[in-house]
Amino acid sequence: METLLTLTLFGSVMWFWMSAIAFILICVASDIEENGFAAFIVLIVTAILYYFWGDIKIILAFITLINVTIYLIIGLFFSALRTFFTGRTLGKRLKDLPEKTKETHSYDTTKESEKIKFVNKLKGNVFRWWFMWPISLIIWLINDLIKDFWNFIYSKLKKFYNFILELGIKSIT
């Protein structure tokens, strides 16, 4: 009977890897969508599944006080670093916005309203960055590297494409 269990999906290594890959993919999607709640729910569901199928001992072997402390300290530093760079992004955005004056309406975007909106969003981001820092770090690096590379390439080719655009405009007139 024991060998029968190992031949089924839920008692095999294949189940462990399928569930681990599904967990990681959902965490990646959660970080891209900036929604840590989905990753938290998937963590709970995965822990329950591993508990009932006996794989929880493998994972619990890695959860020691030292490992958890090191993980949380690295996550704290990473979340502080991301907060700093997010602040730089906010600072660039705030440069172009007006101060709140008597002429501005409640629906106008001002420096104050944008900062309040950013700070409210930061609360959820900080905890996601802190607890999911390995996934969040990889996504952050990939996203920024791709965007920076694309902007670099376009900045080098911008004059060429502007010239072609002007030729297209002049051909009509």
C-alpha positions as a LaTeX table, in Angstrom:
\begin{tabular}{lrrr}
\hline
Residue & $x$ (\AA) & $y$ (\AA) & $z$ (\AA) \\
\hline
Met1 & 0.00 & 0.00 & 0.00 \\
Glu2 & 2.91 & 2.38 & 0.71 \\
Thr3 & 4.31 & 1.90 & $-2.78$ \\
Leu4 & 0.91 & 2.65 & $-4.25$ \\
Leu5 & 0.96 & 6.06 & $-2.54$ \\
Thr6 & 4.36 & 6.91 & $-4.05$ \\
Leu7 & 3.08 & 6.07 & $-7.52$ \\
Thr8 & 0.17 & 8.50 & $-7.26$ \\
Leu9 & 0.42 & 12.18 & $-8.02$ \\
Phe10 & $-0.03$ & 13.32 & $-4.42$ \\
Gly11 & 2.62 & 11.06 & $-2.95$ \\
Ser12 & 5.37 & 11.68 & $-5.45$ \\
Val13 & 8.20 & 14.07 & $-6.04$ \\
Met14 & 6.32 & 15.26 & $-9.10$ \\
Trp15 & 3.53 & 16.64 & $-6.86$ \\
Phe16 & 6.09 & 18.45 & $-4.72$ \\
Trp17 & 7.71 & 20.14 & $-7.72$ \\
Met18 & 4.40 & 20.95 & $-9.39$ \\
Ser19 & 3.09 & 22.61 & $-6.25$ \\
Ala20 & 6.40 & 24.42 & $-5.63$ \\
Ile21 & 6.44 & 25.78 & $-9.19$ \\
Ala22 & 2.77 & 26.81 & $-8.92$ \\
Phe23 & 3.56 & 28.57 & $-5.62$ \\
Ile24 & 6.49 & 30.46 & $-7.12$ \\
Leu25 & 4.53 & 31.44 & $-10.25$ \\
Ile26 & 1.65 & 32.78 & $-8.18$ \\
Cys27 & 4.12 & 34.71 & $-6.00$ \\
Val28 & 5.71 & 36.20 & $-9.14$ \\
Ala29 & 2.27 & 37.17 & $-10.48$ \\
Ser30 & 1.39 & 38.61 & $-7.08$ \\
Asp31 & 4.51 & 40.76 & $-7.08$ \\
Ile32 & 3.99 & 41.94 & $-10.65$ \\
Glu33 & 0.38 & 42.85 & $-9.86$ \\
Glu34 & 1.54 & 44.42 & $-6.56$ \\
Asn35 & $-0.87$ & 42.31 & $-4.53$ \\
Gly36 & 0.70 & 40.46 & $-1.61$ \\
Phe37 & $-2.63$ & 39.03 & $-0.44$ \\
Ala38 & $-2.67$ & 36.42 & $-3.21$ \\
Ala39 & 0.81 & 35.25 & $-2.26$ \\
Phe40 & $-0.20$ & 35.01 & 1.40 \\
Ile41 & $-3.26$ & 32.88 & 0.59 \\
Val42 & $-1.19$ & 30.61 & $-1.67$ \\
Leu43 & 1.40 & 30.22 & 1.12 \\
Ile44 & $-1.30$ & 29.07 & 3.54 \\
Val45 & $-2.86$ & 26.68 & 0.98 \\
Thr46 & 0.56 & 25.24 & 0.08 \\
Ala47 & 1.46 & 24.75 & 3.75 \\
Ile48 & $-1.84$ & 22.92 & 4.34 \\
Leu49 & $-1.30$ & 20.70 & 1.28 \\
Tyr50 & 2.25 & 19.88 & 2.33 \\
Tyr51 & 1.07 & 19.10 & 5.84 \\
Phe52 & $-1.53$ & 16.61 & 4.66 \\
Trp53 & 0.76 & 14.95 & 2.12 \\
Gly54 & 3.70 & 14.70 & 4.45 \\
Asp55 & 6.18 & 17.01 & 2.70 \\
Ile56 & 6.02 & 19.65 & 5.44 \\
Lys57 & 8.97 & 18.05 & 7.29 \\
Ile58 & 11.26 & 18.85 & 4.36 \\
Ile59 & 10.33 & 22.53 & 4.53 \\
Leu60 & 10.32 & 22.75 & 8.33 \\
Ala61 & 13.91 & 21.50 & 8.38 \\
Phe62 & 14.96 & 24.81 & 6.80 \\
Ile63 & 12.89 & 26.98 & 9.14 \\
Thr64 & 15.21 & 27.63 & 12.04 \\
Leu65 & 15.52 & 30.73 & 14.19 \\
Ile66 & 18.78 & 31.73 & 12.50 \\
Asn67 & 17.44 & 31.21 & 8.96 \\
Val68 & 14.23 & 33.14 & 9.67 \\
Thr69 & 16.16 & 35.98 & 11.33 \\
Ile70 & 18.61 & 36.27 & 8.43 \\
Tyr71 & 15.72 & 36.15 & 5.91 \\
Leu72 & 13.81 & 38.88 & 7.74 \\
Ile73 & 16.88 & 41.11 & 8.15 \\
Ile74 & 17.72 & 40.87 & 4.44 \\
Gly75 & 14.05 & 41.55 & 3.65 \\
Leu76 & 14.07 & 44.59 & 5.93 \\
Phe77 & 17.11 & 46.04 & 4.16 \\
Phe78 & 15.63 & 45.25 & 0.76 \\
Ser79 & 12.31 & 46.91 & 1.63 \\
Ala80 & 14.21 & 49.99 & 2.86 \\
Leu81 & 16.19 & 50.08 & $-0.41$ \\
Arg82 & 13.02 & 49.74 & $-2.50$ \\
Thr83 & 11.36 & 52.46 & $-0.42$ \\
Phe84 & 14.31 & 54.77 & $-1.13$ \\
Phe85 & 14.10 & 54.19 & $-4.89$ \\
Thr86 & 10.32 & 54.52 & $-4.77$ \\
Gly87 & 10.86 & 57.86 & $-3.03$ \\
Arg88 & 13.13 & 58.93 & $-5.87$ \\
Thr89 & 10.42 & 58.01 & $-8.36$ \\
Leu90 & 7.90 & 60.00 & $-6.32$ \\
Gly91 & 10.30 & 62.94 & $-6.15$ \\
Lys92 & 10.60 & 63.02 & $-9.95$ \\
Arg93 & 6.82 & 62.93 & $-10.26$ \\
Leu94 & 6.34 & 65.67 & $-7.65$ \\
Lys95 & 8.62 & 68.08 & $-9.54$ \\
Asp96 & 6.01 & 68.52 & $-12.28$ \\
Leu97 & 2.96 & 68.83 & $-10.02$ \\
Pro98 & 1.62 & 72.08 & $-8.61$ \\
Glu99 & 1.51 & 72.95 & $-4.92$ \\
Lys100 & $-1.92$ & 73.08 & $-3.36$ \\
Thr101 & $-3.21$ & 76.60 & $-3.75$ \\
Lys102 & $-6.53$ & 78.34 & $-3.47$ \\
Glu103 & $-7.05$ & 77.98 & $-7.23$ \\
Thr104 & $-6.59$ & 74.21 & $-7.25$ \\
His105 & $-9.70$ & 72.10 & $-6.99$ \\
Ser106 & $-10.14$ & 68.96 & $-4.90$ \\
Tyr107 & $-9.98$ & 66.82 & $-8.05$ \\
Asp108 & $-6.66$ & 68.32 & $-9.20$ \\
Thr109 & $-3.54$ & 66.27 & $-8.63$ \\
Thr110 & $-1.20$ & 68.21 & $-6.38$ \\
Lys111 & 2.05 & 67.39 & $-4.66$ \\
Glu112 & 0.23 & 66.75 & $-1.41$ \\
Ser113 & $-2.47$ & 64.48 & $-2.89$ \\
Glu114 & 0.07 & 62.49 & $-4.92$ \\
Lys115 & 2.28 & 61.99 & $-1.85$ \\
Ile116 & $-0.69$ & 60.82 & 0.25 \\
Lys117 & $-1.71$ & 58.35 & $-2.49$ \\
Phe118 & 1.88 & 57.09 & $-2.76$ \\
Val119 & 2.25 & 56.65 & 1.03 \\
Asn120 & $-1.03$ & 54.70 & 1.24 \\
Lys121 & 0.16 & 52.36 & $-1.51$ \\
Leu122 & 3.57 & 52.05 & 0.16 \\
Lys123 & 2.11 & 50.23 & 3.18 \\
Gly124 & 1.19 & 47.15 & 1.17 \\
Asn125 & 4.35 & 47.32 & $-0.92$ \\
Val126 & 6.71 & 47.42 & 2.06 \\
Phe127 & 5.40 & 44.20 & 3.53 \\
Arg128 & 5.40 & 42.46 & 0.15 \\
Trp129 & 8.99 & 43.60 & $-0.46$ \\
Trp130 & 10.00 & 42.53 & 3.04 \\
Phe131 & 8.55 & 39.03 & 3.06 \\
Met132 & 8.85 & 38.17 & $-0.64$ \\
Trp133 & 12.24 & 39.81 & $-1.20$ \\
Pro134 & 13.85 & 37.05 & $-3.30$ \\
Ile135 & 11.05 & 37.14 & $-5.87$ \\
Ser136 & 10.57 & 40.89 & $-5.61$ \\
Leu137 & 14.30 & 41.52 & $-6.07$ \\
Ile138 & 14.48 & 39.43 & $-9.24$ \\
Ile139 & 11.39 & 41.07 & $-10.75$ \\
Trp140 & 12.64 & 44.55 & $-9.81$ \\
Leu141 & 16.03 & 43.93 & $-11.41$ \\
Ile142 & 14.56 & 42.43 & $-14.56$ \\
Asn143 & 11.95 & 45.17 & $-14.97$ \\
Asp144 & 14.41 & 48.00 & $-14.37$ \\
Leu145 & 17.13 & 46.45 & $-16.49$ \\
Ile146 & 14.78 & 45.91 & $-19.43$ \\
Lys147 & 13.32 & 49.42 & $-19.14$ \\
Asp148 & 16.75 & 51.03 & $-18.79$ \\
Phe149 & 18.12 & 49.06 & $-21.74$ \\
Trp150 & 15.11 & 49.98 & $-23.90$ \\
Asn151 & 15.42 & 53.66 & $-22.96$ \\
Phe152 & 19.14 & 53.58 & $-23.72$ \\
Ile153 & 18.58 & 52.04 & $-27.15$ \\
Tyr154 & 15.79 & 54.47 & $-27.98$ \\
Ser155 & 17.83 & 57.47 & $-26.82$ \\
Lys156 & 20.52 & 56.47 & $-29.32$ \\
Leu157 & 18.04 & 55.99 & $-32.16$ \\
Lys158 & 15.70 & 58.87 & $-31.32$ \\
Lys159 & 17.16 & 61.35 & $-33.84$ \\
Phe160 & 16.96 & 58.76 & $-36.62$ \\
Tyr161 & 13.29 & 58.01 & $-35.98$ \\
Asn162 & 12.43 & 61.69 & $-35.56$ \\
Phe163 & 14.04 & 62.33 & $-38.96$ \\
Ile164 & 11.94 & 59.56 & $-40.55$ \\
Leu165 & 8.82 & 60.95 & $-38.84$ \\
Glu166 & 9.51 & 64.41 & $-40.25$ \\
Leu167 & 9.96 & 62.92 & $-43.75$ \\
Gly168 & 6.60 & 61.20 & $-43.40$ \\
Ile169 & 4.94 & 64.45 & $-42.31$ \\
Lys170 & 6.53 & 66.44 & $-45.14$ \\
Ser171 & 5.52 & 63.86 & $-47.75$ \\
Ile172 & 1.84 & 64.63 & $-47.08$ \\
Thr173 & 2.16 & 68.43 & $-47.19$ \\
\hline
\end{tabular}
